[in-house]
């Protein structure tokens, strides 16, 4: 994952770069407003980044109109 996300002029994620190996468990911690939910939504494929990409098993992990990327890949994603 290497993404940026903007809401208008506000940058919510700036160059988040994350790699998770098979079998690893990762937690993202930080204060309120740090972008944890935004990072999770990009990683899950629930919403598209403003720039950059998310890949899963060497395939693009993205959303299209009216679909959630994680649901397309057969994962069950809890509501944030």
Residue frames relative to the residue before (quaternion, step in Angstrom):
aa qw qx qy qz dx dy dz
X 1.0000 0.0000 0.0000 0.0000 0.00 0.00 0.00
X 0.1203 0.7500 -0.6421 0.1036 3.57 -0.89 0.96
X 0.2162 0.8323 -0.4665 0.2071 3.57 0.13 1.29
X 0.1552 -0.7113 0.6725 0.1329 3.46 -1.47 0.29
X 0.0437 -0.7919 0.6086 0.0235 3.57 -1.10 0.69
X 0.0824 -0.7872 0.6112 0.0041 3.52 -0.89 1.07
X 0.1397 -0.7116 0.6796 0.1103 3.53 -1.27 0.61
X 0.7761 -0.1230 0.0335 0.6177 3.56 0.03 1.29
X 0.7946 -0.2320 0.2034 0.5229 3.57 -0.72 -1.08
X 0.5861 0.5939 -0.3588 0.4183 3.58 1.29 -0.17
X 0.2567 -0.7655 0.5759 0.1281 3.56 -0.78 1.09
X 0.2002 -0.7993 0.5591 0.0919 3.58 -0.55 1.19
X 0.7756 0.0772 -0.0383 0.6253 3.59 1.11 -0.71
X 0.0610 -0.8145 0.5769 0.0054 3.58 -0.79 0.96
X 0.8506 -0.1517 0.0600 0.4999 3.55 -0.16 1.30
X 0.1861 0.7791 -0.5712 0.1793 3.58 0.90 0.88
X 0.0169 -0.7894 0.6124 -0.0388 3.56 -0.72 1.09
X 0.1156 0.8078 -0.5587 0.1482 3.57 -0.53 1.20
X 0.0353 -0.7627 0.6455 0.0168 3.55 -1.00 0.87
X 0.0771 -0.7822 0.6180 0.0155 3.55 -0.92 0.97
X 0.3123 -0.7640 0.5402 0.1643 3.57 -0.67 1.12
X 0.6461 -0.5142 0.3885 0.4089 3.56 -1.21 0.51
X 0.8011 0.2663 -0.2238 0.4871 3.55 -0.90 0.99
X 0.5704 0.5903 -0.3891 0.4181 3.60 1.22 -0.19
X 0.2196 -0.7225 0.6401 0.1416 3.53 -1.28 0.56
X 0.0671 -0.8184 0.5707 -0.0102 3.58 -0.73 1.07
X 0.1077 -0.7576 0.6402 0.0681 3.55 -1.08 0.80
X 0.1926 -0.7491 0.6220 0.1218 3.54 -1.07 0.76
X 0.0212 -0.8106 0.5841 -0.0365 3.55 -0.61 1.16
X 0.2727 0.7494 -0.5769 0.1768 3.54 -1.19 0.51
X 0.6527 -0.5253 0.3689 0.4024 3.57 -1.26 0.22
X 0.6876 -0.4379 0.3720 0.4440 3.56 -1.33 0.21
X 0.8146 0.2566 -0.1994 0.4804 3.55 -1.01 0.85
X 0.4934 0.6902 -0.4150 0.3286 3.60 1.26 0.12
X 0.5876 -0.6077 0.3629 0.3920 3.62 1.24 -0.22
X 0.3201 0.7718 -0.4982 0.2316 3.60 1.23 0.30
X 0.6827 0.4712 -0.2916 0.4763 3.61 0.82 -0.94
X 0.6315 0.5272 -0.3350 0.4593 3.58 0.97 -0.80
X 0.6524 0.5015 -0.3189 0.4702 3.60 0.92 -0.85
X 0.6646 0.5073 -0.3045 0.4563 3.59 0.93 -0.86
X 0.6599 0.5058 -0.3103 0.4608 3.58 0.97 -0.82
X 0.6387 0.4882 -0.3312 0.4940 3.62 1.06 -0.62
X 0.6650 0.5098 -0.3100 0.4492 3.60 0.89 -0.92
X 0.6947 0.4673 -0.2696 0.4757 3.58 1.03 -0.79
X 0.4561 -0.6902 0.4498 0.3364 3.57 1.22 -0.28
X 0.4002 0.7408 -0.4618 0.2790 3.58 1.24 0.26
X 0.7822 0.0435 -0.0219 0.6211 3.57 1.11 -0.66
X 0.5046 -0.6728 0.4620 0.2817 3.54 -1.14 0.66
X 0.4646 -0.6461 0.5175 0.3145 3.60 -1.11 0.61
X 0.5782 -0.5532 0.4576 0.3877 3.58 -1.27 0.31
X 0.7696 -0.0872 0.0503 0.6305 3.56 1.16 -0.67
X 0.6579 0.4831 -0.3836 0.4320 3.53 -1.25 0.43
X 0.3010 -0.7582 0.5534 0.1681 3.56 -1.28 -0.13
X 0.2379 -0.7051 0.6460 0.1701 3.49 -1.39 0.37
X 0.0829 -0.7980 0.5966 0.0212 3.58 -0.88 0.95
X 0.0863 -0.7657 0.6364 0.0350 3.54 -1.17 0.72
X 0.8257 -0.0875 -0.0020 0.5573 3.57 -0.62 1.18
X 0.6932 -0.5209 0.2439 0.4343 3.55 0.90 1.11
X 0.6155 0.4908 -0.3763 0.4886 3.59 1.15 0.53
X 0.5573 -0.5914 0.4591 0.3591 3.57 -1.11 0.69
X 0.1776 -0.7574 0.6246 0.0687 3.55 -0.98 0.93
X 0.2571 0.7901 -0.5093 0.2244 3.57 -0.03 1.24
X 0.4309 -0.6765 0.5323 0.2709 3.50 -1.33 0.19
X 0.2033 -0.7362 0.6304 0.1388 3.51 -1.23 0.57
X 0.7213 -0.4171 0.2990 0.4651 3.57 -1.24 0.10
X 0.8690 0.1058 -0.0902 0.4750 3.56 -0.83 1.02
X 0.7234 0.3837 -0.2724 0.5052 3.62 1.12 0.33
X 0.3436 -0.7040 0.5806 0.2217 3.54 -1.19 0.61
X 0.5171 -0.6813 0.4255 0.2955 3.55 -0.79 1.03
X 0.6604 0.5127 -0.3254 0.4417 3.58 0.90 -0.85
X 0.6420 0.5160 -0.3296 0.4614 3.59 0.97 -0.78
X 0.6154 0.5519 -0.3444 0.4450 3.61 1.06 -0.71
X 0.7322 0.4210 -0.2273 0.4848 3.56 1.05 -0.74
X 0.6039 -0.6287 0.3330 0.3595 3.58 1.24 0.33
X 0.5263 0.6209 -0.4304 0.3901 3.61 1.19 0.23
X 0.3177 -0.7009 0.5973 0.2257 3.54 -1.18 0.55
X 0.0884 -0.8203 0.5651 -0.0031 3.55 -0.51 1.21
X 0.3671 -0.7376 0.5149 0.2367 3.61 -0.67 1.01
X 0.5715 -0.5697 0.4554 0.3761 3.57 -1.19 0.49
X 0.4602 -0.6608 0.5111 0.3004 3.57 -1.01 0.77
